[in-house]
Amino acid sequence: MAAQGLDSLFPIADLSVMGLAEILPRLPLLLRRLSETAAHIRAVRPRAVITIDAPGFSFRLAKRLDGEGIPLIHYVAPQVWAWRPGRARHLAGRIDHLLALLPFEPAFFADYDLPCDFVGHPVIEGVAETPGDGVGFRRAHGIAADAPVLAMLPGSRVGEASRLLPVFGAAAALLHAGRPGLEVVIPTVEQVAATVADAVRPWSVPTHIVKGSDGRADAFAAADVALAASGTVSLELALRGIPLVVAYRTNPLTAALVRRMLTIPHVALPNILAETQVVPEFLQENCQAAPIAGALAQLLDDPDRRAAQESELAHIAEMLGQGGTPPSLRAADSILKFLDSI
């Protein structure tokens, strides 16, 4: 968006926070950014407001713009079907049009009379545009062609990376003990790169940190298996056909609140789409090094188990629209059709 001329009102990192305990210290800043955004929209009077993800911010913004006569379009249907189904009724009164990333979402929102189009997941385009050079990555980083490589994705927020890296590192050490040739690659983003570097410094497992988008696809292409925090990256790994294990641990207060509201049996997006546990999940008290290492070892050592997961991941990729019209074009077309209809 910046490459297309977007001049952001404030750094998007200001909104990069998740979980009740994590949000509370940032609340004054978030409320100030909310007021600034609403005031700017009222001043410029755009033809439409398109909010993208960040439901806690986006839907409060929609509430503040109620009665302004500006069409409100939200890109990335909120996962209210997972824990707060009744919230969809409130959204229908504030959002005029919704764009969904997952194929089952339009039918869910139709029950609440909220217009919704499935446009496909944008990660599809990133995967298509960057297939990656695994051979070149291994050569550049001195990794043997036959060495097992574990891609590690501890999250894009400092808090979650700090919580997960000790467990992830211990799991990697257990794997390394039985596979001395094992090497770890960690594709990361700028805001957590320093946290990752500090955490891995004492590790005995050879570890390569890849910062930013450069080399990320190559690192994935070099990987035999992946260990990832729960989130969108699990879909990227699925679309790239990389067998994976998902693990996550959040603040205990946040976890307790989520458990009271959760209405689905799985949290990893590939499992939600498949409606079964395709990808092993280790959450909260189960987010422990030994079982995580065991699940990764099975994917590395058992060809049948590996092939079964790869087959399921290929089916998930097809469900998400891989190989069809790019999701961004489908999203743009949906928005333009909606604006032409009003």
Secondary structure, 3 states (H helix, E strand, C coil): CHHHCCCCCCCHHHHCCCCHHHHHHHHHHHHHHHHHHHHHHHHHCCCCEEEECCHHHHHHHHHHCCCCCCCEEEECCCCHHHHCCCHHHHHHCCCCEEEECCCCHHHHHHCCCCCEEECCCCHHHHHHHCCCCHHHHHHHCCCCCCCCEEEEECCCCHHHHHHHHHHHHHHHHHHHHHCCCCEEEEEECHHHHHHHHHHHCCCCCCEEEEECCCCHHHHHHHCCEEEECCCHHHHHHHHCCCCEEEEECCCHHHHHHHHHHCCCCCCCHHHHHHCCCCCCEEEHHHCCHHHHHHHHHHHHHCHHHHHHHHHHHHHHHHHCCCCCCCHHHHHHHHHHHHHHHC
